[in-house]
């Protein structure tokens, strides 16, 4: 088994043999039997310096989403479904998913 981490995924395809073909943003390709995706990481918001954001200061996520995903209030599987309303930002048509 070979671990490839960290890297940024550009695309994932299913190969003819059923394996996963992972294409990285760095330009390389790898075949994989399994992928483990890390979630819960904080985003780099630096690129959004010119965009108006409405973020929760502790979780760095959309303010309306924060009470739904705060680990001090919820555990995995206890969060109600949510969508565009909770992810919207002050700039029209701009949303922060994830």
C-alpha positions, 0 to 999 in steps of 0.5 A: 500500500502506498499513501499519497498525501497531501495533494489536491485532486483535479479529477477522479475517474473509474478505470476499466478495471474498476480502479480509481484514476486520480488526476492531481492539480499538480499534473500527475495521475495515480491509480487507487483502490481506495480514497480517504478524503479529509474533511473538516479542514479550514479553508485558505480564505486569502483569495477572497480578500476582495469579496464581502464575507459573512463568516462565523469567527470561530468556525470560519464558515458561513455565519448561518451554517455555523450553528448547524455544524458547530462540534460543540453542539452537534455530532456527525449525523445530527445536523439537519439538511441545509443548502443555499440559504445557509451558504449564501454570502453578501455578494449576490450569487456568491456561496461558500460550500463545504 
